């Protein structure tokens, strides 16, 4: 197997091109698990002119595929590059080359990024994301709503549509988020439960539960969610700029009529940009 960079891959497990077929959940838990991360600051007091966005990304994995391929592939990748599997992959540290990510030369960094992009490309997960343009939101006047809460509403509503499609809406699906602080976590949990209790566009109870993970937890799903959030934001902020990471994500977005093989038709479905002239409020 070779990756897109042309050099031999390092023995990743073979992965089927298609997802596991949709089958109704047989127990109280669904066949899927969701890992969540963000990019950008959700505060509205100050705006970063270089990145005035808040991005929330939901990575939805079939549990069998996650356990049998995704987690082992990332673990094997870490053994290959670090000699152990305790390194936690953080997009910011990789980009800035800090912590464990101090590369000897450009070639080593490019090889590392190529192999990591290949894992993301080969991993079968469904992507749901919301990008909040904070500059546009603030320009509307009044007291702007919390970008995190706006994005969360859209993502949970879309997740429910996906779970209906996958015949999982009769069972509980866990949504895993990283801890950010006692106050922030309390506010997030309150908003999450408010939305799931019926404060959503269809006005129904949503079968989701939130799980908070310590920042040091070595979760493959949370690390992949961290790696995809910023490329999504950059695709909106600088649409004309080369963005290989986003190109690998295109076909993963939830879209109208199912997932598109060519990565089209996901705007306002798997990917919501708010506010925009064409879109309504997420909920």
VOPAGU-2260 file (C-alpha; in pm, 1 decimal, decimal comma):
REM VOPAGU-2260
SITE   aa  ch    i         X         Y         Z
SITE  UNK   A    0       0,0       0,0       0,0
SITE  UNK   A    1     129,5     345,4     -82,4
SITE  UNK   A    2       4,0     675,2      42,5
SITE  UNK   A    3     -69,6     987,4    -157,5
SITE  UNK   A    4     288,8    1102,0    -116,5
SITE  UNK   A    5     412,4     797,4    -306,7
SITE  UNK   A    6     620,1     633,3     -33,7
SITE  UNK   A    7     534,2     292,7     116,9
SITE  UNK   A    8     284,1     293,0     399,6
SITE  UNK   A    9     400,4     144,3     726,4
SITE  UNK   A   10     172,7    -156,2     749,1
SITE  UNK   A   11    -162,4      -3,1     840,2
SITE  UNK   A   12    -446,0    -251,6     851,5
SITE  UNK   A   13    -647,7    -276,1     532,2
SITE  UNK   A   14    -974,3     -88,4     556,2
SITE  UNK   A   15   -1292,4    -148,0     362,8
SITE  UNK   A   16   -1400,3     137,9     138,2
SITE  UNK   A   17   -1759,3     129,9     261,7
SITE  UNK   A   18   -1900,9     182,0     609,2
SITE  UNK   A   19   -2059,4    -101,2     805,7
SITE  UNK   A   20   -2414,3    -143,1     678,1
SITE  UNK   A   21   -2694,7      27,7     869,0
SITE  UNK   A   22   -2848,7    -206,9    1120,9
SITE  UNK   A   23   -3085,8    -121,2    1403,6
SITE  UNK   A   24   -2929,9    -106,8    1750,1
SITE  UNK   A   25   -3012,0    -419,4    1950,0
SITE  UNK   A   26   -2935,4    -284,2    2299,4
SITE  UNK   A   27   -2978,1      41,8    2487,0
SITE  UNK   A   28   -2670,3     194,7    2321,2
SITE  UNK   A   29   -2639,1     278,0    1952,9
SITE  UNK   A   30   -2376,7     134,0    1719,0
SITE  UNK   A   31   -2212,7     475,7    1690,1
SITE  UNK   A   32   -2000,9     702,8    1907,4
SITE  UNK   A   33   -1929,1    1072,8    1850,9
SITE  UNK   A   34   -1608,2    1262,1    1929,0
SITE  UNK   A   35   -1613,7    1642,2    1935,8
SITE  UNK   A   36   -1354,5    1916,2    1917,8
SITE  UNK   A   37   -1336,0    2280,0    1827,4
SITE  UNK   A   38   -1114,1    2533,2    1656,7
SITE  UNK   A   39   -1099,7    2899,4    1745,2
SITE  UNK   A   40   -1224,1    3091,0    2046,8
SITE  UNK   A   41   -1598,1    3093,9    2118,7
SITE  UNK   A   42   -1573,4    3429,2    2302,0
SITE  UNK   A   43   -1725,1    3738,3    2138,5
SITE  UNK   A   44   -1548,8    4018,7    2325,3
SITE  UNK   A   45   -1238,0    4015,4    2109,8
SITE  UNK   A   46   -1192,6    3881,8    1757,1
SITE  UNK   A   47    -874,1    3742,7    1606,7
SITE  UNK   A   48    -855,0    3913,0    1263,7
SITE  UNK   A   49    -649,9    3621,5    1132,9
SITE  UNK   A   50    -906,3    3361,3    1241,8
SITE  UNK   A   51   -1241,5    3522,1    1334,0
SITE  UNK   A   52   -1417,1    3185,5    1334,6
SITE  UNK   A   53   -1542,8    2924,9    1574,9
SITE  UNK   A   54   -1558,4    2570,4    1440,4
SITE  UNK   A   55   -1727,9    2273,2    1605,1
SITE  UNK   A   56   -1662,2    1929,4    1454,5
SITE  UNK   A   57   -1848,2    1603,1    1527,1
SITE  UNK   A   58   -1669,3    1286,0    1412,0
SITE  UNK   A   59   -1920,4     999,8    1408,6
SITE  UNK   A   60   -1771,3     649,4    1415,4
SITE  UNK   A   61   -1926,3     305,8    1388,7
SITE  UNK   A   62   -1798,0     143,1    1708,5
SITE  UNK   A   63   -1679,3    -177,6    1541,6
SITE  UNK   A   64   -1477,2       7,5    1278,2
SITE  UNK   A   65   -1338,6     243,3    1543,1
SITE  UNK   A   66   -1228,4     -41,1    1772,1
SITE  UNK   A   67   -1096,6    -271,5    1500,9
SITE  UNK   A   68    -926,4     -24,1    1268,0
SITE  UNK   A   69    -914,2     343,0    1367,5
SITE  UNK   A   70    -771,0     312,4    1719,1
SITE  UNK   A   71    -515,4      41,8    1622,8
SITE  UNK   A   72    -405,3     240,8    1315,2
SITE  UNK   A   73    -331,2     551,0    1523,8
SITE  UNK   A   74    -159,0     341,4    1787,1
SITE  UNK   A   75      61,2     177,2    1524,1
SITE  UNK   A   76     137,6     520,3    1376,5
SITE  UNK   A   77     258,5     642,1    1717,7
SITE  UNK   A   78     478,4     337,4    1775,1
SITE  UNK   A   79     636,8     399,0    1435,3
SITE  UNK   A   80     712,4     767,7    1494,1
SITE  UNK   A   81     767,8     792,8    1871,7
SITE  UNK   A   82     848,7     439,3    1990,8
SITE  UNK   A   83     549,1     441,4    2228,4
SITE  UNK   A   84     179,2     523,8    2211,3
SITE  UNK   A   85     144,1     778,4    2491,8
SITE  UNK   A   86     186,1    1087,7    2273,0
SITE  UNK   A   87    -140,4    1280,7    2234,3
SITE  UNK   A   88    -178,7    1428,2    1885,2
SITE  UNK   A   89    -261,8    1799,4    1902,4
SITE  UNK   A   90    -302,6    2000,4    1581,2
SITE  UNK   A   91    -161,3    2319,4    1736,9
SITE  UNK   A   92     152,2    2148,0    1866,8
SITE  UNK   A   93     209,2    1968,2    1536,0
SITE  UNK   A   94     166,5    2291,2    1339,4
SITE  UNK   A   95     396,0    2488,7    1570,3
SITE  UNK   A   96     639,3    2196,7    1616,4
SITE  UNK   A   97     635,4    2202,1    1995,3
SITE  UNK   A   98     637,0    1928,3    2257,6
SITE  UNK   A   99     690,2    1586,3    2102,3
SITE  UNK   A  100     659,3    1729,0    1751,0
SITE  UNK   A  101    1005,2    1875,8    1694,0
SITE  UNK   A  102    1101,8    1731,4    1358,5
SITE  UNK   A  103    1463,7    1682,0    1252,2
SITE  UNK   A  104    1398,1    1824,0     904,9
SITE  UNK   A  105    1126,2    1918,0     656,0
SITE  UNK   A  106    1129,2    1572,6     498,7
SITE  UNK   A  107    1051,2    1403,0     830,0
SITE  UNK   A  108     769,4    1645,0     902,8
SITE  UNK   A  109     618,5    1596,8     557,3
SITE  UNK   A  110     634,7    1219,2     589,9
SITE  UNK   A  111     468,0    1241,6     931,7
SITE  UNK   A  112     189,5    1463,6     794,5
SITE  UNK   A  113     141,0    1245,9     485,1
SITE  UNK   A  114      99,1     930,6     691,6
SITE  UNK   A  115    -133,2    1101,8     938,8
SITE  UNK   A  116    -345,7    1241,5     654,4
SITE  UNK   A  117    -364,9     891,5     507,7
SITE  UNK   A  118    -505,9     755,9     834,4
SITE  UNK   A  119    -770,5    1028,7     837,2
SITE  UNK   A  120    -848,6     962,1     470,5
SITE  UNK   A  121    -878,5     585,3     520,8
SITE  UNK   A  122   -1079,0     606,5     843,7
SITE  UNK   A  123   -1451,9     567,7     781,9
SITE  UNK   A  124   -1628,6     832,6     986,8
SITE  UNK   A  125   -1908,0    1075,5     914,6
SITE  UNK   A  126   -1838,0    1442,4     967,8
SITE  UNK   A  127   -2083,7    1702,9    1094,9
SITE  UNK   A  128   -1952,4    2054,4    1148,8
SITE  UNK   A  129   -2064,6    2411,5    1204,1
SITE  UNK   A  130   -1851,5    2719,4    1133,7
SITE  UNK   A  131   -1957,9    3039,3    1308,7
SITE  UNK   A  132   -1836,6    3362,2    1145,9
SITE  UNK   A  133   -1799,5    3570,4    1460,3
SITE  UNK   A  134   -1738,7    3894,0    1271,6
SITE  UNK   A  135   -2066,7    3856,4    1081,5
SITE  UNK   A  136   -2245,6    3749,8    1398,4
SITE  UNK   A  137   -2129,5    4056,8    1588,1
SITE  UNK   A  138   -2215,6    4290,0    1298,7
SITE  UNK   A  139   -2582,9    4198,5    1340,8
SITE  UNK   A  140   -2595,6    4409,1    1656,2
SITE  UNK   A  141   -2749,2    4335,0    1993,3
SITE  UNK   A  142   -2604,1    4076,8    2228,4
SITE  UNK   A  143   -2462,7    3798,1    2011,0
SITE  UNK   A  144   -2537,9    3441,9    2113,1
SITE  UNK   A  145   -2268,8    3203,5    2231,2
SITE  UNK   A  146   -2103,6    3061,4    1915,8
SITE  UNK   A  147   -2045,6    2726,6    2086,0
SITE  UNK   A  148   -2414,3    2694,2    2174,8
SITE  UNK   A  149   -2523,3    2794,2    1823,7
SITE  UNK   A  150   -2291,4    2538,3    1665,8
SITE  UNK   A  151   -2389,5    2270,2    1916,1
SITE  UNK   A  152   -2758,1    2309,0    1829,9
SITE  UNK   A  153   -2695,3    2258,7    1460,0
SITE  UNK   A  154   -2463,0    1962,8    1508,9
SITE  UNK   A  155   -2697,7    1779,1    1746,3
SITE  UNK   A  156   -2997,1    1829,3    1517,8
SITE  UNK   A  157   -2799,4    1699,2    1220,4
SITE  UNK   A  158   -2664,4    1410,3    1428,0
SITE  UNK   A  159   -3023,3    1307,3    1500,3
SITE  UNK   A  160   -3101,2    1303,6    1126,2
SITE  UNK   A  161   -2798,6    1081,4    1075,7
SITE  UNK   A  162   -2901,0     846,0    1356,0
SITE  UNK   A  163   -3247,3     818,8    1198,9
SITE  UNK   A  164   -3087,1     726,4     867,5
SITE  UNK   A  165   -2871,9     465,3    1041,2
SITE  UNK   A  166   -3170,8     324,6    1239,0
SITE  UNK   A  167   -3006,6     423,9    1568,0
SITE  UNK   A  168   -3257,1     682,7    1693,2
SITE  UNK   A  169   -3415,5     433,1    1933,7
SITE  UNK   A  170   -3094,5     391,5    2134,8
SITE  UNK   A  171   -2860,6     622,8    2322,8
SITE  UNK   A  172   -2557,4     768,0    2144,7
SITE  UNK   A  173   -2272,1     911,8    2351,2
SITE  UNK   A  174   -2114,7    1243,0    2251,9
SITE  UNK   A  175   -1760,5    1276,4    2389,1
SITE  UNK   A  176   -1615,1    1623,6    2448,4
SITE  UNK   A  177   -1291,0    1739,9    2605,4
SITE  UNK   A  178   -1302,2    1913,6    2944,2
SITE  UNK   A  179   -1235,1    2288,3    2926,6
SITE  UNK   A  180   -1287,9    2401,6    3286,9
SITE  UNK   A  181   -1550,0    2363,2    3557,1
SITE  UNK   A  182   -1750,3    2673,0    3459,5
SITE  UNK   A  183   -1732,3    2609,0    3084,6
SITE  UNK   A  184   -1817,7    2240,0    3125,4
SITE  UNK   A  185   -2117,1    2324,3    3343,8
SITE  UNK   A  186   -2250,7    2572,9    3088,0
SITE  UNK   A  187   -2194,1    2327,4    2803,1
SITE  UNK   A  188   -2369,7    2041,4    2981,2
SITE  UNK   A  189   -2665,6    2265,3    3063,9
SITE  UNK   A  190   -2699,7    2374,0    2700,8
SITE  UNK   A  191   -2650,5    2018,1    2572,3
SITE  UNK   A  192   -2929,1    1884,7    2794,3
SITE  UNK   A  193   -3155,2    2180,1    2712,5
SITE  UNK   A  194   -3123,6    2105,7    2341,4
SITE  UNK   A  195   -3174,1    1732,3    2392,9
SITE  UNK   A  196   -3479,1    1794,6    2613,3
SITE  UNK   A  197   -3660,7    1961,3    2322,9
SITE  UNK   A  198   -3507,1    2307,1    2259,9
SITE  UNK   A  199   -3432,7    2214,0    1899,9
SITE  UNK   A  200   -3588,4    2272,1    1558,2
SITE  UNK   A  201   -3805,1    1954,4    1553,4
SITE  UNK   A  202   -3901,0    2015,9    1918,3
SITE  UNK   A  203   -3836,7    1656,8    2025,9
SITE  UNK   A  204   -3623,2    1472,9    2280,5
SITE  UNK   A  205   -3287,9    1371,5    2130,9
SITE  UNK   A  206   -3137,8    1035,8    2241,2
SITE  UNK   A  207   -2790,2    1167,1    2321,8
SITE  UNK   A  208   -2576,4    1180,8    2633,2
SITE  UNK   A  209   -2265,4    1390,7    2690,1
SITE  UNK   A  210   -1938,2    1248,8    2822,5
SITE  UNK   A  211   -1656,7    1475,7    2943,2
SITE  UNK   A  212   -1300,3    1355,1    2890,6
SITE  UNK   A  213    -995,3    1484,8    3073,2
SITE  UNK   A  214    -755,5    1678,2    2848,7
SITE  UNK   A  215    -484,4    1417,7    2910,1
SITE  UNK   A  216    -695,6    1121,2    2801,8
SITE  UNK   A  217    -537,8     941,1    2507,4
SITE  UNK   A  218    -853,5     903,6    2297,7
SITE  UNK   A  219    -802,5     831,2    1927,0
SITE  UNK   A  220   -1144,0     976,6    1846,6
SITE  UNK   A  221   -1081,9    1305,9    2026,6
SITE  UNK   A  222    -742,6    1338,3    1859,9
SITE  UNK   A  223    -892,0    1290,9    1514,0
SITE  UNK   A  224   -1162,3    1546,9    1594,7
SITE  UNK   A  225    -888,5    1791,4    1700,2
SITE  UNK   A  226    -703,2    1733,2    1372,8
SITE  UNK   A  227   -1002,8    1799,6    1145,6
SITE  UNK   A  228   -1150,5    2112,3    1306,8
SITE  UNK   A  229    -895,3    2372,0    1190,0
SITE  UNK   A  230    -877,3    2251,1     825,6
SITE  UNK   A  231   -1255,4    2295,1     810,5
SITE  UNK   A  232   -1221,7    2651,8     938,5
SITE  UNK   A  233    -943,5    2731,9     692,2
SITE  UNK   A  234   -1154,7    2600,4     403,3
SITE  UNK   A  235   -1412,1    2868,5     489,2
SITE  UNK   A  236   -1167,6    3146,0     575,2
SITE  UNK   A  237    -937,6    3094,0     274,2
SITE  UNK   A  238   -1133,1    2891,9      18,7
SITE  UNK   A  239    -878,1    2946,8    -257,0
SITE  UNK   A  240    -582,8    2820,7     -53,8
SITE  UNK   A  241    -449,5    2466,4     -95,8
SITE  UNK   A  242    -584,2    2254,4     189,1
SITE  UNK   A  243    -495,9    1887,4     148,5
SITE  UNK   A  244    -636,2    1797,7     489,9
SITE  UNK   A  245    -977,4    1936,6     395,0
SITE  UNK   A  246    -973,7    1757,3      60,0
SITE  UNK   A  247    -941,4    1431,5     253,8
SITE  UNK   A  248   -1248,8    1530,7     457,1
SITE  UNK   A  249   -1483,2    1627,9     172,9
SITE  UNK   A  250   -1631,4    1284,9     115,5
SITE  UNK   A  251   -1686,8    1232,3     488,9
SITE  UNK   A  252   -1945,6    1506,1     541,0
SITE  UNK   A  253   -2305,2    1402,8     598,9
SITE  UNK   A  254   -2499,7    1525,7     296,5
SITE  UNK   A  255   -2838,8    1532,5     132,0
SITE  UNK   A  256   -2935,8    1188,6       5,4
SITE  UNK   A  257   -2642,9    1015,3     176,2
SITE  UNK   A  258   -2266,9    1057,6     150,9
SITE  UNK   A  259   -2132,8    1185,1    -177,7
SITE  UNK   A  260   -1848,5    1000,8    -345,3
SITE  UNK   A  261   -1716,6    1323,1    -494,1
SITE  UNK   A  262   -1757,6    1528,9    -177,5
SITE  UNK   A  263   -2039,6    1751,0    -300,4
SITE  UNK   A  264   -2380,2    1841,3    -160,9
SITE  UNK   A  265   -2282,3    1873,6     204,2
SITE  UNK   A  266   -2318,1    2251,1     240,2
SITE  UNK   A  267   -2594,6    2331,8     489,9
SITE  UNK   A  268   -2613,2    1960,1     570,6
SITE  UNK   A  269   -2294,1    1817,5     713,5
SITE  UNK   A  270   -2127,3    2158,0     701,0
SITE  UNK   A  271   -2315,9    2466,3     819,3
SITE  UNK   A  272   -2172,1    2817,2     792,8
SITE  UNK   A  273   -2350,9    3072,6    1008,2
SITE  UNK   A  274   -2448,7    3342,4     956,8
SITE  UNK   A  275   -2475,4    3345,8     580,1
SITE  UNK   A  276   -2727,8    3506,4     344,5
SITE  UNK   A  277   -2852,2    3165,5     230,5
SITE  UNK   A  278   -2886,2    2998,0     568,6
SITE  UNK   A  279   -3122,4    3021,7     859,0
SITE  UNK   A  280   -3030,3    3017,8    1222,5
SITE  UNK   A  281   -2908,9    2664,5    1310,7
SITE  UNK   A  282   -3203,1    2612,5    1547,9
